[in-house]
Amino acid sequence: MNRTLVVLFILTFSFSCKNNENKKTADSVKNEYQEIIKNEYVLNKPTKNIKAVLVLFGGFPENAEDIKREFKILENAKNNDITVLYLNYNRKLWLEENELLKLSEQLQNIFKANKLPTDNIYIGGFSSGGTVALLISNFMTNENSNILPKGVFIADSPLDLAELYNTAKKNIERDFSNSTMEESKWLLQTLSKHFGNPNDNISKYEQYSVFTSKTNNIINIKNLKSTKIRLYTEPDTLWWKTNTMAEYDEMNAYHIKKLSESLNELGFKKVEYIPTTNKGYRANGERHPHSWSIIDRKDLINWMLNK
């Protein structure tokens, strides 16, 4: 090989290596994430090329760190350039009009302050957090907010406040366990105080519930007819019967399925009812069908990115 060819080979090889290094550098910048921690939320976002924003609400009384621990979606999100917004917003079984307005403004301020894109937003939550996700998504869609979710999802959420009242009453009569008794007494007292007895007058329950199965009322999510909706639940009747003595028609799973059927009958074309089996486990390994883990994380990301 003559000297000229040797020089050309070295220059070509060097240029190729440099291009590969530049590509690696660009890829590493693309995948770099930053975490922003505020009193109201925790935000994890890529420095650029955000493909979607995932907004998460925890169950009663989960905060941002609890959601992170129980729902390990962040690694999946990072691999797909998705921003994850964890809200410190909990202890809500329903939302008053002023609360809907305030939460909507809060979300808009978070998006604006952090320069988040609004073209591919998904909102979801576990337990009561799923209820909040549906209610705020319906409100913002109706208000034609600049935050319009393309999709909303829930994980085993209590959607029917009237049936929550009736189940709490049955639990107190059973007196099965201290923890179930305490929760049921609180629920009965809280719901009675705000809405009365649904068996005497169900109208107030219809005003605030996501779904009232007795009257097939869905007024609080009627604006989501064109929005993608996923309803996750794990109807493990044996577990619930053994641990709480609950019958199937007293479980969140029962009313979630009923809602799915009602929405399909009412012409909602983008509703998916997703029952799971033996996926419910807490982060500490405890078996519990009422858990974030019933959501398939990879499949959720694919759903968000239309893969």
Backbone as CSV, one residue per row, in Angstrom:
resi,resn,N_x,N_y,N_z,CA_x,CA_y,CA_z,C_x,C_y,C_z
1,MET,0.862,-1.194,0.000,0.000,0.000,0.000,0.897,1.243,0.000
2,ASN,0.663,2.187,-0.982,1.530,3.370,-1.015,1.157,4.352,0.075
3,ARG,2.006,5.350,0.220,1.876,6.291,1.333,0.560,7.068,1.264
4,THR,0.156,7.449,0.038,-1.077,8.241,-0.128,-2.301,7.463,0.343
5,LEU,-2.338,6.165,-0.035,-3.476,5.326,0.377,-3.515,5.132,1.886
6,VAL,-2.328,4.991,2.473,-2.248,4.838,3.929,-2.817,6.061,4.628
7,VAL,-2.444,7.247,4.135,-2.928,8.502,4.739,-4.445,8.605,4.599
8,LEU,-4.957,8.267,3.401,-6.404,8.321,3.179,-7.148,7.361,4.100
9,PHE,-6.586,6.158,4.288,-7.206,5.160,5.163,-7.280,5.653,6.603
10,ILE,-6.179,6.258,7.070,-6.123,6.774,8.440,-7.131,7.892,8.635
11,LEU,-7.215,8.808,7.649,-8.142,9.938,7.757,-9.598,9.457,7.752
12,THR,-9.872,8.467,6.869,-11.242,7.927,6.794,-11.634,7.237,8.095
13,PHE,-10.726,6.414,8.624,-10.975,5.699,9.876,-11.190,6.674,11.030
14,SER,-10.344,7.716,11.061,-10.443,8.731,12.121,-11.769,9.470,12.057
15,PHE,-12.185,9.811,10.808,-13.449,10.533,10.622,-14.641,9.678,11.057
16,SER,-14.560,8.375,10.699,-15.621,7.444,11.071,-15.747,7.305,12.582
17,CYS,-14.612,7.183,13.247,-14.606,7.060,14.712,-15.186,8.302,15.357
18,LYS,-14.809,9.464,14.796,-15.285,10.728,15.371,-16.802,10.844,15.235
19,ASN,-17.300,10.407,14.038,-18.750,10.428,13.835,-19.470,9.536,14.825
20,ASN,-18.900,8.344,15.077,-19.493,7.421,16.053,-19.486,8.010,17.442
21,GLU,-18.403,8.685,17.796,-18.318,9.325,19.113,-19.342,10.438,19.229
22,ASN,-19.476,11.219,18.141,-20.454,12.311,18.152,-21.867,11.759,18.291
23,LYS,-22.126,10.623,17.579,-23.444,9.994,17.665,-23.723,9.513,19.079
24,LYS,-22.713,8.897,19.726,-22.871,8.428,21.101,-23.148,9.586,22.035
25,THR,-22.407,10.697,21.797,-22.596,11.887,22.634,-24.007,12.432,22.466
26,ALA,-24.472,12.483,21.199,-25.820,12.991,20.930,-26.872,12.106,21.579
27,ASP,-26.653,10.778,21.491,-27.601,9.845,22.099,-27.657,10.008,23.600
28,SER,-26.471,10.216,24.204,-26.446,10.344,25.660,-27.116,11.626,26.105
29,VAL,-26.988,12.694,25.297,-27.655,13.956,25.615,-29.159,13.779,25.477
30,LYS,-29.546,13.067,24.400,-30.967,12.835,24.144,-31.626,12.112,25.319
31,ASN,-30.927,11.154,25.893,-31.493,10.331,26.952,-31.259,10.881,28.355
32,GLU,-30.616,12.031,28.454,-30.347,12.598,29.777,-31.648,13.098,30.408
33,TYR,-31.842,12.777,31.664,-33.049,13.181,32.381,-32.697,14.107,33.535
34,GLN,-33.627,14.983,33.826,-33.465,15.825,35.008,-34.682,15.649,35.912
35,GLU,-34.429,15.745,37.202,-35.507,15.623,38.180,-35.730,16.967,38.843
36,ILE,-36.981,17.381,38.877,-37.369,18.647,39.497,-38.318,18.324,40.646
37,ILE,-37.947,18.724,41.848,-38.749,18.406,43.031,-39.347,19.683,43.615
38,LYS,-40.656,19.723,43.702,-41.389,20.847,44.284,-42.342,20.311,45.357
39,ASN,-42.928,21.230,46.109,-43.887,20.803,47.138,-45.093,20.093,46.524
40,GLU,-45.522,20.540,45.363,-46.739,20.020,44.755,-46.507,18.798,43.876
41,TYR,-45.256,18.591,43.447,-45.012,17.521,42.482,-43.536,17.161,42.393
42,VAL,-43.293,16.022,41.725,-41.939,15.625,41.330,-41.993,15.368,39.827
43,LEU,-41.060,15.973,39.093,-41.052,15.869,37.638,-39.748,15.256,37.162
44,ASN,-39.860,14.236,36.323,-38.699,13.643,35.670,-38.873,13.805,34.171
45,LYS,-37.955,14.531,33.541,-38.131,14.784,32.113,-36.804,14.744,31.366
46,PRO,-36.859,14.309,30.082,-35.658,14.349,29.260,-35.324,15.796,28.904
47,THR,-34.055,16.062,28.625,-33.646,17.439,28.341,-34.173,17.921,27.002
48,LYS,-34.511,16.984,26.109,-35.096,17.374,24.827,-35.828,16.180,24.226
49,ASN,-36.486,16.436,23.097,-37.188,15.384,22.339,-38.212,14.618,23.181
50,ILE,-39.033,15.352,23.935,-40.074,14.712,24.745,-41.177,14.183,23.831
51,LYS,-41.430,12.876,23.922,-42.429,12.252,23.049,-43.828,12.222,23.663
52,ALA,-43.904,12.298,24.981,-45.202,12.275,25.656,-45.009,12.717,27.102
53,VAL,-46.104,13.122,27.735,-46.095,13.485,29.161,-47.103,12.596,29.878
54,LEU,-46.625,11.920,30.916,-47.462,11.038,31.718,-47.689,11.673,33.084
55,VAL,-48.950,11.963,33.406,-49.325,12.595,34.674,-49.936,11.522,35.577
56,LEU,-49.399,11.379,36.800,-49.834,10.306,37.690,-50.374,10.827,39.021
57,PHE,-51.515,10.287,39.425,-52.127,10.590,40.716,-52.109,9.328,41.581
58,GLY,-51.657,9.468,42.819,-51.591,8.324,43.724,-52.909,8.054,44.419
59,GLY,-52.971,6.890,45.031,-54.156,6.531,45.806,-54.142,7.216,47.161
60,PHE,-55.124,6.952,47.949,-55.304,7.573,49.270,-54.407,6.856,50.280
61,PRO,-53.335,7.423,50.847,-52.901,8.822,50.753,-51.498,8.937,50.125
62,GLU,-51.270,8.357,48.961,-49.943,8.325,48.345,-49.456,9.705,47.901
63,ASN,-48.144,9.946,48.112,-47.514,11.126,47.547,-46.627,10.692,46.381
64,ALA,-45.868,11.634,45.837,-45.042,11.361,44.661,-44.065,10.213,44.896
65,GLU,-43.414,10.207,46.042,-42.427,9.168,46.326,-43.082,7.794,46.469
66,ASP,-44.282,7.762,47.019,-45.012,6.499,47.131,-45.343,5.937,45.743
67,ILE,-45.765,6.822,44.847,-46.083,6.388,43.479,-44.834,5.824,42.813
68,LYS,-43.725,6.534,42.971,-42.455,6.077,42.387,-42.080,4.686,42.873
69,ARG,-42.266,4.460,44.148,-41.896,3.176,44.741,-42.804,2.051,44.245
70,GLU,-44.092,2.324,44.171,-45.057,1.274,43.853,-45.259,1.054,42.348
71,PHE,-45.016,2.086,41.568,-45.233,1.992,40.121,-43.938,2.350,39.406
72,LYS,-43.143,1.348,39.119,-41.791,1.575,38.599,-41.813,1.793,37.084
73,ILE,-42.469,2.876,36.689,-42.638,3.202,35.275,-41.496,4.057,34.735
74,LEU,-40.695,4.646,35.627,-39.728,5.652,35.202,-38.689,5.112,34.219
75,GLU,-38.192,3.904,34.459,-37.183,3.346,33.561,-37.763,3.138,32.163
76,ASN,-38.988,2.645,32.097,-39.657,2.491,30.799,-39.834,3.842,30.113
77,ALA,-40.190,4.847,30.913,-40.386,6.193,30.371,-39.075,6.762,29.829
78,LYS,-37.993,6.573,30.572,-36.689,7.080,30.128,-36.256,6.444,28.817
79,ASN,-36.531,5.168,28.657,-36.152,4.473,27.430,-36.943,4.948,26.216
80,ASN,-38.019,5.703,26.478,-38.879,6.170,25.379,-39.055,7.686,25.360
81,ASP,-38.183,8.398,26.058,-38.201,9.873,26.070,-39.553,10.441,26.510
82,ILE,-40.093,9.871,27.579,-41.382,10.317,28.116,-41.172,11.018,29.457
83,THR,-41.800,12.150,29.617,-41.780,12.877,30.885,-42.788,12.253,31.843
84,VAL,-42.411,12.126,33.115,-43.336,11.615,34.132,-43.530,12.683,35.211
85,LEU,-44.779,13.052,35.416,-45.137,14.046,36.429,-45.901,13.343,37.550
86,TYR,-45.286,13.273,38.734,-45.904,12.647,39.907,-46.526,13.748,40.771
87,LEU,-47.818,13.670,40.997,-48.503,14.704,41.779,-48.579,14.356,43.258
88,ASN,-48.322,15.329,44.098,-48.584,15.204,45.540,-50.019,15.659,45.793
89,TYR,-50.941,14.952,45.200,-52.349,15.332,45.285,-53.135,14.073,45.617
90,ASN,-53.689,14.018,46.827,-54.341,12.780,47.254,-55.484,13.072,48.226
91,ARG,-55.958,12.039,48.889,-57.046,12.154,49.862,-58.321,12.753,49.251
92,LYS,-58.606,12.358,47.998,-59.802,12.843,47.318,-60.591,11.668,46.745
93,LEU,-61.855,11.559,47.131,-62.741,10.552,46.545,-63.639,11.176,45.478
94,TRP,-63.758,12.490,45.525,-64.488,13.256,44.523,-63.900,14.658,44.507
95,LEU,-64.298,15.467,43.526,-63.771,16.824,43.412,-64.911,17.826,43.282
96,GLU,-64.856,18.846,44.127,-65.811,19.946,44.027,-65.438,20.819,42.816
97,GLU,-66.355,21.663,42.384,-66.110,22.517,41.216,-64.878,23.402,41.406
98,ASN,-64.736,23.996,42.584,-63.574,24.857,42.830,-62.277,24.062,42.857
99,GLU,-62.344,22.786,43.290,-61.161,21.935,43.304,-60.753,21.548,41.885
100,LEU,-61.724,21.301,41.034,-61.440,21.001,39.634,-60.757,22.186,38.961
101,LEU,-61.282,23.370,39.224,-60.715,24.588,38.634,-59.290,24.824,39.124
102,LYS,-59.086,24.661,40.419,-57.761,24.885,41.010,-56.743,23.859,40.509
103,LEU,-57.146,22.590,40.424,-56.238,21.554,39.951,-55.900,21.754,38.477
104,SER,-56.880,22.153,37.690,-56.644,22.439,36.280,-55.622,23.561,36.115
105,GLU,-55.768,24.614,36.898,-54.820,25.737,36.853,-53.435,25.303,37.306
106,GLN,-53.392,24.445,38.324,-52.112,23.943,38.831,-51.372,23.169,37.744
107,LEU,-52.085,22.293,37.058,-51.468,21.504,35.992,-50.977,22.397,34.860
108,GLN,-51.781,23.379,34.491,-51.375,24.292,33.426,-50.132,25.085,33.821
109,ASN,-50.050,25.482,35.066,-48.878,26.221,35.543,-47.630,25.342,35.535
110,ILE,-47.795,24.071,35.908,-46.657,23.140,35.906,-46.142,22.938,34.482
111,PHE,-47.055,22.756,33.555,-46.651,22.571,32.155,-45.939,23.812,31.628
112,LYS,-46.472,24.971,31.956,-45.883,26.216,31.464,-44.520,26.470,32.085
113,ALA,-44.417,26.280,33.394,-43.161,26.550,34.103,-42.037,25.639,33.642
114,ASN,-42.376,24.423,33.260,-41.362,23.437,32.873,-41.288,23.215,31.366
115,LYS,-42.010,24.057,30.622,-41.983,24.032,29.154,-42.248,22.622,28.605
116,LEU,-43.318,22.032,29.123,-43.690,20.690,28.696,-44.609,20.755,27.482
117,PRO,-44.420,19.860,26.520,-45.294,19.842,25.340,-46.704,19.378,25.715
118,THR,-47.679,19.822,24.957,-49.074,19.498,25.277,-49.753,18.680,24.178
119,ASP,-48.962,18.137,23.263,-49.560,17.434,22.131,-49.772,15.940,22.371
120,ASN,-49.208,15.399,23.463,-49.379,13.964,23.721,-49.376,13.709,25.231
121,ILE,-50.492,14.024,25.868,-50.620,13.939,27.323,-51.487,12.745,27.712
122,TYR,-51.027,12.002,28.721,-51.791,10.896,29.286,-51.870,11.078,30.795
123,ILE,-53.053,10.860,31.331,-53.286,11.056,32.758,-53.838,9.764,33.355
124,GLY,-53.266,9.348,34.494,-53.745,8.124,35.114,-53.551,8.116,36.606
125,GLY,-54.143,7.124,37.250,-53.995,7.045,38.692,-54.445,5.714,39.240
126,PHE,-53.979,5.449,40.438,-54.321,4.224,41.163,-55.358,4.520,42.237
127,SER,-56.328,3.634,42.391,-57.360,3.758,43.414,-58.050,5.113,43.284
128,SER,-58.143,5.887,44.362,-58.817,7.185,44.283,-58.104,8.131,43.323
129,GLY,-56.814,7.885,43.075,-56.075,8.692,42.106,-56.607,8.506,40.697
130,GLY,-57.129,7.320,40.402,-57.750,7.092,39.105,-59.054,7.864,38.966
131,THR,-59.783,7.960,40.064,-61.008,8.764,40.081,-60.691,10.215,39.773
132,VAL,-59.640,10.731,40.421,-59.201,12.106,40.176,-58.785,12.279,38.717
133,ALA,-58.057,11.304,38.182,-57.588,11.375,36.795,-58.759,11.507,35.819
134,LEU,-59.806,10.710,36.030,-60.975,10.776,35.154,-61.714,12.105,35.291
135,LEU,-61.908,12.538,36.527,-62.674,13.761,36.768,-61.972,15.001,36.225
136,ILE,-60.656,15.101,36.459,-59.941,16.298,35.986,-59.794,16.262,34.469
137,SER,-59.649,15.078,33.892,-59.547,14.971,32.430,-60.856,15.396,31.775
138,ASN,-61.965,14.975,32.364,-63.279,15.366,31.861,-63.472,16.880,31.962
139,PHE,-63.058,17.451,33.092,-63.205,18.891,33.322,-62.383,19.694,32.322
140,MET,-61.114,19.323,32.145,-60.247,20.079,31.244,-60.673,19.934,29.789
141,THR,-61.202,18.770,29.440,-61.697,18.571,28.078,-62.912,19.452,27.833
142,ASN,-63.789,19.547,28.813,-64.981,20.385,28.708,-64.622,21.865,28.648
143,GLU,-63.588,22.248,29.414,-63.175,23.657,29.463,-62.302,24.033,28.264
144,ASN,-62.013,23.049,27.406,-61.124,23.258,26.266,-59.785,23.841,26.721
145,SER,-59.263,23.272,27.802,-57.968,23.672,28.350,-56.875,23.376,27.341
146,ASN,-55.700,24.009,27.530,-54.582,23.695,26.641,-53.965,22.345,27.018
147,ILE,-54.430,21.763,28.132,-54.017,20.416,28.521,-55.184,19.470,28.251
148,LEU,-55.170,18.866,27.074,-56.218,17.938,26.694,-55.613,16.541,26.590
149,PRO,-55.924,15.667,27.523,-55.330,14.327,27.493,-55.797,13.516,26.294
150,LYS,-54.857,12.800,25.685,-55.220,11.873,24.618,-55.749,10.569,25.211
151,GLY,-55.296,10.288,26.449,-55.730,9.061,27.092,-55.775,9.191,28.597
152,VAL,-56.673,8.419,29.215,-56.818,8.385,30.672,-56.895,6.923,31.096
153,PHE,-56.273,6.593,32.229,-56.360,5.214,32.710,-56.494,5.181,34.224
154,ILE,-57.087,4.094,34.718,-57.254,3.904,36.155,-56.768,2.510,36.543
155,ALA,-56.392,2.354,37.790,-56.030,1.042,38.334,-56.882,0.785,39.570
156,ASP,-57.895,-0.057,39.405,-58.772,-0.501,40.493,-59.326,0.650,41.331
157,SER,-59.942,1.590,40.665,-60.459,2.785,41.339,-61.898,2.620,41.826
158,PRO,-62.232,3.248,42.977,-63.611,3.246,43.480,-64.413,4.320,42.750
159,LEU,-65.197,3.932,41.763,-65.857,4.887,40.875,-67.268,5.250,41.303
160,ASP,-67.910,4.354,42.047,-69.317,4.511,42.400,-69.434,4.833,43.894
161,LEU,-69.632,6.094,44.213,-69.685,6.528,45.612,-70.885,5.941,46.344
162,ALA,-71.987,5.775,45.645,-73.185,5.214,46.290,-72.931,3.774,46.720
163,GLU,-72.285,2.995,45.862,-71.976,1.617,46.220,-70.857,1.543,47.253
164,LEU,-69.996,2.547,47.271,-68.961,2.616,48.300,-69.627,2.779,49.673
165,TYR,-70.670,3.583,49.717,-71.451,3.773,50.943,-72.077,2.434,51.386
166,ASN,-72.730,1.755,50.457,-73.423,0.503,50.791,-72.453,-0.589,51.235
167,THR,-71.292,-0.653,50.586,-70.284,-1.646,50.962,-69.715,-1.350,52.344
168,ALA,-69.479,-0.072,52.628,-68.966,0.317,53.948,-69.956,-0.095,55.037
169,LYS,-71.228,0.085,54.761,-72.264,-0.280,55.730,-72.257,-1.789,55.989
170,LYS,-72.091,-2.577,54.924,-72.030,-4.041,55.073,-70.798,-4.466,55.862
171,ASN,-69.681,-3.801,55.607,-68.441,-4.135,56.316,-68.562,-3.891,57.817
172,ILE,-69.252,-2.832,58.179,-69.444,-2.524,59.598,-70.316,-3.600,60.252
173,GLU,-71.320,-4.029,59.532,-72.205,-5.088,60.054,-71.455,-6.413,60.213
174,ARG,-70.513,-6.690,59.307,-69.737,-7.941,59.378,-68.749,-7.925,60.532
175,ASP,-68.150,-6.728,60.762,-67.138,-6.583,61.817,-66.036,-7.633,61.660
176,PHE,-65.475,-7.709,60.441,-64.524,-8.776,60.105,-63.106,-8.488,60.613
177,SER,-62.636,-7.247,60.436,-61.285,-6.903,60.883,-61.233,-5.443,61.290
178,ASN,-60.279,-5.102,62.153,-60.157,-3.735,62.648,-59.882,-2.740,61.531
179,SER,-58.978,-3.107,60.614,-58.604,-2.182,59.542,-59.789,-1.913,58.609
180,THR,-60.522,-2.976,58.267,-61.691,-2.810,57.401,-62.771,-2.007,58.114
181,MET,-62.944,-2.238,59.403,-63.939,-1.505,60.192,-63.625,-0.023,60.248
182,GLU,-62.365,0.312,60.520,-61.960,1.713,60.629,-62.184,2.466,59.328
183,GLU,-61.757,1.840,58.223,-61.930,2.477,56.915,-63.413,2.644,56.592
184,SER,-64.196,1.620,56.878,-65.628,1.652,56.552,-66.380,2.685,57.385
185,LYS,-66.016,2.804,58.650,-66.652,3.821,59.508,-66.348,5.221,59.002
186,TRP,-65.097,5.429,58.585,-64.706,6.740,58.044,-65.471,7.036,56.755
187,LEU,-65.560,6.037,55.880,-66.265,6.220,54.613,-67.741,6.542,54.840
188,LEU,-68.372,5.779,55.706,-69.791,5.969,55.967,-70.056,7.352,56.550
189,GLN,-69.215,7.760,57.494,-69.364,9.077,58.115,-69.137,10.195,57.091
190,THR,-68.094,10.059,56.284,-67.755,11.095,55.296,-68.830,11.224,54.219
191,LEU,-69.258,10.108,53.666,-70.253,10.130,52.597,-71.621,10.572,53.117
192,SER,-71.962,10.132,54.315,-73.248,10.549,54.915,-73.275,12.057,55.136
193,LYS,-72.187,12.586,55.626,-72.100,14.017,55.924,-72.271,14.862,54.668
194,HIS,-71.642,14.450,53.581,-71.654,15.258,52.356,-72.845,14.976,51.454
195,PHE,-73.297,13.721,51.388,-74.308,13.369,50.398,-75.547,12.677,50.954
196,GLY,-75.536,12.339,52.248,-76.669,11.633,52.821,-76.646,10.151,52.484
197,ASN,-77.794,9.514,52.617,-77.940,8.089,52.323,-78.407,7.927,50.872
198,PRO,-77.599,7.257,50.023,-77.967,7.132,48.604,-79.243,6.340,48.380
199,ASN,-79.630,5.533,49.351,-80.844,4.744,49.215,-82.097,5.582,49.452
200,ASP,-81.896,6.784,50.036,-83.000,7.731,50.211,-83.025,8.754,49.079
201,ASN,-81.827,9.232,48.709,-81.710,10.228,47.639,-80.351,10.073,46.971
202,ILE,-80.369,9.642,45.728,-79.109,9.334,45.046,-78.585,10.494,44.205
203,SER,-79.331,11.582,44.115,-78.988,12.680,43.201,-77.635,13.327,43.509
204,LYS,-77.316,13.492,44.806,-76.031,14.094,45.148,-74.870,13.177,44.798
205,TYR,-75.093,11.895,44.903,-74.063,10.930,44.516,-73.827,10.985,43.007
206,GLU,-74.901,11.133,42.253,-74.785,11.256,40.799,-74.022,12.525,40.414
207,GLN,-74.183,13.556,41.225,-73.539,14.840,40.933,-72.020,14.762,41.020
208,TYR,-71.503,13.849,41.864,-70.055,13.819,42.106,-69.358,12.514,41.696
209,SER,-70.083,11.442,41.535,-69.479,10.155,41.196,-69.024,10.110,39.742
210,VAL,-67.968,9.351,39.495,-67.591,9.036,38.118,-68.704,8.223,37.470
211,PHE,-69.268,7.293,38.250,-70.271,6.372,37.737,-71.242,6.016,38.846
212,THR,-72.524,6.051,38.540,-73.535,5.579,39.482,-74.246,4.411,38.818
213,SER,-73.875,3.206,39.201,-74.355,2.018,38.501,-75.866,1.826,38.614
214,LYS,-76.428,2.222,39.733,-77.873,2.022,39.957,-78.710,2.778,38.934
215,THR,-78.224,3.946,38.514,-78.971,4.773,37.551,-78.235,4.912,36.218
216,ASN,-77.124,4.176,36.082,-76.318,4.209,34.856,-75.905,5.641,34.501
217,ASN,-75.483,6.388,35.519,-75.125,7.794,35.335,-73.620,7.960,35.117
218,ILE,-73.233,8.632,34.011,-71.813,8.889,33.715,-71.575,10.369,33.394
219,ILE,-72.405,11.230,33.963,-72.355,12.648,33.602,-70.978,13.274,33.817
220,ASN,-70.228,12.756,34.779,-68.934,13.376,35.114,-67.768,12.899,34.256
221,ILE,-68.048,12.035,33.273,-67.007,11.671,32.309,-67.545,11.703,30.873
222,LYS,-68.679,12.362,30.687,-69.322,12.372,29.372,-68.489,13.069,28.299
223,ASN,-67.572,13.948,28.705,-66.744,14.665,27.738,-65.581,13.837,27.204
224,LEU,-65.419,12.627,27.713,-64.283,11.786,27.321,-64.654,10.770,26.236
225,LYS,-65.711,11.047,25.509,-66.200,10.094,24.509,-65.188,9.834,23.399
226,SER,-64.349,10.830,23.108,-63.344,10.676,22.051,-61.945,10.438,22.613
227,THR,-61.858,10.271,23.926,-60.565,10.072,24.598,-60.308,8.581,24.808
228,LYS,-59.061,8.163,24.633,-58.704,6.772,24.914,-58.819,6.522,26.422
229,ILE,-59.477,5.449,26.808,-59.668,5.134,28.226,-59.272,3.685,28.483
230,ARG,-58.480,3.476,29.513,-58.142,2.125,29.945,-58.575,1.924,31.397
231,LEU,-59.251,0.803,31.641,-59.762,0.485,32.963,-59.113,-0.812,33.440
232,TYR,-58.083,-0.675,34.285,-57.371,-1.844,34.806,-57.980,-2.289,36.131
233,THR,-58.113,-3.602,36.316,-58.552,-4.126,37.605,-58.170,-5.598,37.701
234,GLU,-58.053,-6.076,38.928,-57.746,-7.496,39.139,-58.859,-8.119,39.986
235,PRO,-59.844,-8.735,39.343,-61.013,-9.273,40.061,-60.746,-10.619,40.732
236,ASP,-59.877,-10.587,41.719,-59.533,-11.808,42.458,-60.559,-12.018,43.568
237,THR,-61.657,-12.651,43.224,-62.766,-12.807,44.173,-62.375,-13.627,45.395
238,LEU,-61.510,-14.632,45.205,-61.091,-15.468,46.334,-60.279,-14.662,47.339
239,TRP,-59.357,-13.837,46.850,-58.531,-13.023,47.752,-59.413,-12.073,48.573
240,TRP,-60.328,-11.396,47.899,-61.177,-10.432,48.600,-62.112,-11.118,49.596
241,LYS,-62.620,-12.282,49.218,-63.508,-13.020,50.114,-62.754,-13.471,51.362
242,THR,-61.518,-13.952,51.160,-60.710,-14.454,52.270,-60.261,-13.333,53.197
243,ASN,-59.871,-12.202,52.615,-59.266,-11.130,53.397,-60.228,-10.067,53.902
244,THR,-61.387,-9.921,53.240,-62.329,-8.884,53.680,-63.780,-9.365,53.729
245,MET,-64.024,-10.588,53.275,-65.379,-11.155,53.170,-66.228,-10.463,52.097
246,ALA,-65.601,-9.705,51.235,-66.344,-8.971,50.200,-66.829,-9.909,49.102
247,GLU,-68.053,-9.687,48.654,-68.598,-10.401,47.502,-68.174,-9.651,46.232
248,TYR,-68.295,-10.303,45.096,-67.843,-9.698,43.832,-68.534,-8.367,43.553
249,ASP,-69.851,-8.295,43.816,-70.564,-7.054,43.506,-70.260,-5.920,44.485
250,GLU,-69.394,-6.187,45.472,-68.946,-5.140,46.396,-67.531,-4.662,46.063
251,MET,-66.913,-5.253,45.060,-65.537,-4.927,44.700,-65.481,-3.813,43.665
252,ASN,-64.365,-3.060,43.669,-64.156,-2.058,42.630,-64.233,-2.700,41.247
253,ALA,-63.688,-3.916,41.147,-63.634,-4.618,39.862,-65.018,-4.778,39.229
254,TYR,-66.000,-5.057,40.041,-67.363,-5.258,39.542,-67.893,-3.984,38.891
255,HIS,-67.724,-2.856,39.570,-68.257,-1.591,39.070,-67.428,-1.048,37.914
256,ILE,-66.142,-1.382,37.880,-65.300,-0.999,36.738,-65.778,-1.725,35.476
257,LYS,-66.085,-2.996,35.620,-66.597,-3.750,34.477,-67.952,-3.212,34.028
258,LYS,-68.801,-2.891,35.002,-70.120,-2.316,34.688,-69.979,-0.993,33.943
259,LEU,-69.003,-0.177,34.372,-68.769,1.099,33.692,-68.330,0.853,32.253
260,SER,-67.429,-0.098,32.081,-66.956,-0.426,30.737,-68.116,-0.809,29.825
261,GLU,-69.004,-1.630,30.340,-70.168,-2.067,29.556,-71.084,-0.885,29.232
262,SER,-71.273,0.005,30.200,-72.135,1.177,29.994,-71.549,2.116,28.948
263,LEU,-70.240,2.357,29.039,-69.592,3.256,28.080,-69.662,2.704,26.666
264,ASN,-69.488,1.399,26.522,-69.595,0.784,25.195,-70.999,0.935,24.634
265,GLU,-71.993,0.746,25.496,-73.387,0.888,25.058,-73.713,2.328,24.673
266,LEU,-73.017,3.289,25.317,-73.274,4.700,25.057,-72.430,5.257,23.914
267,GLY,-71.689,4.391,23.236,-70.966,4.823,22.046,-69.546,5.298,22.256
268,PHE,-68.983,5.026,23.434,-67.568,5.340,23.656,-66.746,4.283,22.906
269,LYS,-65.993,4.719,21.897,-65.327,3.773,20.989,-63.914,3.386,21.421
270,LYS,-63.346,4.086,22.405,-61.933,3.880,22.724,-61.719,3.386,24.158
271,VAL,-62.668,2.606,24.651,-62.595,2.107,26.028,-62.049,0.685,26.044
272,GLU,-61.057,0.447,26.898,-60.517,-0.903,27.080,-60.671,-1.312,28.544
273,TYR,-61.366,-2.398,28.753,-61.472,-3.008,30.084,-60.391,-4.082,30.177
274,ILE,-59.471,-3.935,31.156,-58.317,-4.826,31.227,-58.275,-5.530,32.593
275,PRO,-58.905,-6.705,32.694,-58.811,-7.488,33.931,-57.506,-8.276,33.937
276,THR,-56.870,-8.377,35.087,-55.592,-9.099,35.194,-55.714,-10.260,36.179
277,THR,-54.710,-11.123,36.147,-54.674,-12.277,37.048,-53.311,-12.377,37.713
278,ASN,-53.304,-12.392,39.044,-52.081,-12.579,39.834,-50.961,-11.598,39.482
279,LYS,-51.324,-10.357,39.190,-50.314,-9.321,38.925,-50.214,-8.326,40.081
280,GLY,-51.188,-8.384,40.993,-51.236,-7.404,42.065,-50.305,-7.715,43.220
281,TYR,-49.202,-6.972,43.273,-48.242,-7.102,44.379,-47.727,-5.723,44.754
282,ARG,-47.596,-5.494,46.048,-47.002,-4.244,46.517,-45.484,-4.302,46.353
283,ALA,-44.833,-3.155,46.460,-43.381,-3.079,46.276,-42.624,-3.937,47.275
284,ASN,-43.220,-4.164,48.453,-42.567,-4.992,49.470,-42.806,-6.487,49.258
285,GLY,-43.454,-6.843,48.160,-43.703,-8.256,47.845,-45.039,-8.783,48.325
286,GLU,-45.789,-7.968,49.059,-47.085,-8.411,49.585,-48.095,-8.600,48.457
287,ARG,-48.772,-9.730,48.478,-49.822,-9.995,47.497,-51.034,-9.138,47.793
288,HIS,-51.457,-8.328,46.802,-52.640,-7.497,46.975,-53.150,-7.086,45.594
289,PRO,-54.348,-7.535,45.209,-54.874,-7.199,43.878,-55.147,-5.713,43.695
290,HIS,-55.231,-4.993,44.800,-55.435,-3.537,44.744,-54.062,-2.869,44.782
291,SER,-53.372,-2.877,43.638,-51.998,-2.382,43.560,-51.709,-1.761,42.191
292,TRP,-50.715,-0.875,42.162,-50.252,-0.283,40.908,-49.769,-1.350,39.932
293,SER,-49.222,-2.439,40.458,-48.535,-3.427,39.634,-49.436,-4.166,38.650
294,ILE,-50.745,-4.003,38.751,-51.626,-4.670,37.784,-51.496,-4.032,36.394
295,ILE,-50.865,-2.875,36.315,-50.651,-2.216,35.023,-49.373,-2.750,34.385
296,ASP,-49.470,-3.255,33.176,-48.307,-3.693,32.405,-47.601,-2.436,31.889
297,ARG,-46.425,-2.157,32.433,-45.747,-0.893,32.143,-45.348,-0.751,30.676
298,LYS,-44.777,-1.800,30.123,-44.344,-1.745,28.720,-45.532,-1.538,27.796
299,ASP,-46.617,-2.258,28.062,-47.811,-2.136,27.238,-48.431,-0.749,27.368
300,LEU,-48.362,-0.171,28.552,-48.880,1.179,28.759,-48.113,2.181,27.902
301,ILE,-46.791,2.070,27.893,-45.963,2.964,27.082,-46.309,2.807,25.601
302,ASN,-46.464,1.576,25.149,-46.822,1.333,23.745,-48.167,1.966,23.398
303,TRP,-49.095,1.884,24.350,-50.424,2.492,24.173,-50.298,4.008,24.038
304,MET,-49.436,4.581,24.843,-49.232,6.044,24.777,-48.594,6.480,23.476
305,LEU,-47.688,5.662,22.958,-46.949,6.016,21.737,-47.555,5.402,20.478
306,ASN,-48.739,4.783,20.650,-49.446,4.155,19.525,-48.595,3.109,18.808
307,LYS,-47.843,2.322,19.592,-47.002,1.283,18.983,-47.808,-0.005,18.780
